[in-house]
Amino acid sequence: LTKNIPIFVCTMSFPGIACPLHVFEPRYRLMIRRCQETGTRRFGMCIYENGKSFADYGCMLEIRQIELLPDGRSLVDTVGRRRFRVLRRGHRDGYNTADIEYLEDKKVR
């Protein structure tokens, strides 16, 4: 999963750390639904950066559980998996996408 991945522009996330999300914007509702339907259950998280739409680095999140609310919003329980660097930015149906490369962290001894 390195080409045309959906990007949620919101907050900082890190590998191994839970990142609970309240999804209410229509574009992100669509994005989360597609992540579920395709079976990947993953999307990238980047913070906003002026002039670029989102930062050059982010973290891949994996959806663990989704609670759908009656009005269409959802509470999404995610956890950070791997850090990445953005190679190319794009758009799909209102949300950002990116081609990425994963970063390898050095092990701490």
N, C-alpha and C positions, 0 to 999 in steps of 0.2 A: 504494500500500500504506500506508494510514493508519488503517484501521478494523479493530478486533479482531485486532491483530497479536500473535503469541505473544511473551512476554517471558521470557527466561532471566535469572533473578536470581542473579548470581554476582560478577562483577568489573567493573572500569572498562575501557571500550574507547573507541577513538578512530578517527576517519576516517583511512583510509590505513595503519593499523597492523594487523598480523597478530594474531589472537587464537585460539591453539590451545586446544581444549577436550577434556576427557576426560568423556564423557557416560555416566553409569552409573545415575542415578535413573530408574525406570520412567516417571515423568511427562515427563522431558526426552527420553527415548528416543522416546516417542510424539510429542512436539512436533517433534523433528528429522525423524522419519519423515514426518510430515505436511508439513513444509516441502519435503521432497524430492518427495513424491507430487503436491503441488499445483503444483510447478514454480516457486514463488516463490524458493526457496532462500535466503530471508531471514527474520530474526527480530530482535527487539530485545534488547539487553543493558542491564540496569540493575543497580546495586549495591543491596544490601539497605538499607532505611531503617526504623528503629524506628517502629512505629505506622502505617506505610503499606504494608507488604510490600515495596515497592521505591521507589526515588527518583523524583523528578519529571522528571528528565532522563536520557537514555540515548543509545545509539548503535545504529543499524541495522547488523547484521552480515550478510554474504553468505557462504554456504557455498561454498568452493572445492573441497573434497575430503572424502570420508568414508572412513575405514577401519573396517569392521565387524569386531569381534572375535568369536571363537567363542561366548563366553558372553553375547552380546547388548550388551555395552558397545561404544562407538565412540570413535574419535579423529577429531575434526572440525576441519578446517582452515578458519578463517573470516578475513575481513578486514573492518575497519570501513568503512562507506560514508558515512552521514549522521547527524548529531546530531538528536535530537528532544526535544520536550517532551510529557509525558503529559497528556492532557486528561481521560481517563476510564479507570478501572481495571475489570477484569473477571476472570473465571475460565473455564476450559474444561478439563474432564476432568483436573483436578488441577494444571494449570499456570496461571500468570497471563497475562492478555491486556491490551491497552490500545488506546484510540483515541489517536492522536498527531498532532502537527503538526511538520513539519520546520523546523529552524532554519537560517538562512542566515548563514554565517560571512563576516565582512568580509575582503576580500583584503588581504594584507600587501604593502606596496610595497617 
